[in-house]
């Protein structure tokens, strides 16, 4: 499970920092700041995000 402040990597967007996480289980959505790529909201069930 991700938490605000966690560092993650994404296949397309690269390195990012979790800003917030909403919802639970399959409906969890994380707002992640990818720096130059901007902030993205990703449905964690489908997003290729790996916690570092």
C-alpha positions as CSV (number, residue, x, y, z in Angstrom):
1,X,0.0,0.0,0.0
2,X,1.3,3.5,-0.9
3,X,1.4,6.4,1.5
4,X,2.1,10.1,1.0
5,X,5.8,10.7,0.7
6,X,6.6,7.3,-0.8
7,X,8.9,7.3,-3.8
8,X,7.7,5.3,-6.8
9,X,8.7,4.5,-10.3
10,X,6.3,4.3,-13.3
11,X,7.1,2.7,-16.7
12,X,6.2,5.8,-18.7
13,X,6.5,8.7,-16.2
14,X,9.7,7.7,-14.4
15,X,10.4,8.6,-10.7
16,X,7.7,10.2,-8.6
17,X,6.6,11.0,-5.1
18,X,3.1,10.1,-3.8
19,X,1.2,13.2,-2.8
20,X,-2.0,11.6,-1.6
21,X,-4.0,8.3,-1.8
22,X,-7.8,8.1,-1.9
23,X,-10.1,5.1,-1.7
24,X,-9.5,1.5,-0.7
25,X,-8.7,-1.8,-2.3
26,X,-9.4,-1.9,-6.0
27,X,-10.6,1.7,-6.0
28,X,-7.4,3.2,-4.6
29,X,-6.3,6.3,-6.6
30,X,-2.9,7.9,-6.0
31,X,-1.9,11.4,-6.8
32,X,1.8,11.2,-7.8
33,X,4.1,14.1,-8.6
34,X,6.4,13.1,-11.4
35,X,8.3,16.4,-11.6
36,X,8.7,17.4,-15.2
37,X,5.8,15.1,-16.2
38,X,3.6,16.9,-13.7
39,X,1.1,15.5,-11.1
40,X,-0.9,12.5,-12.2
41,X,-3.9,10.7,-10.7
42,X,-3.5,6.9,-11.2
43,X,-5.8,4.0,-10.4
44,X,-3.4,1.7,-8.6
45,X,-5.1,-1.5,-9.7
46,X,-4.0,-0.8,-13.3
47,X,-1.0,1.6,-13.0
48,X,2.4,0.1,-13.5
49,X,3.7,1.7,-10.3
50,X,6.4,0.2,-8.2
51,X,7.3,1.4,-4.7
52,X,11.0,2.0,-4.2
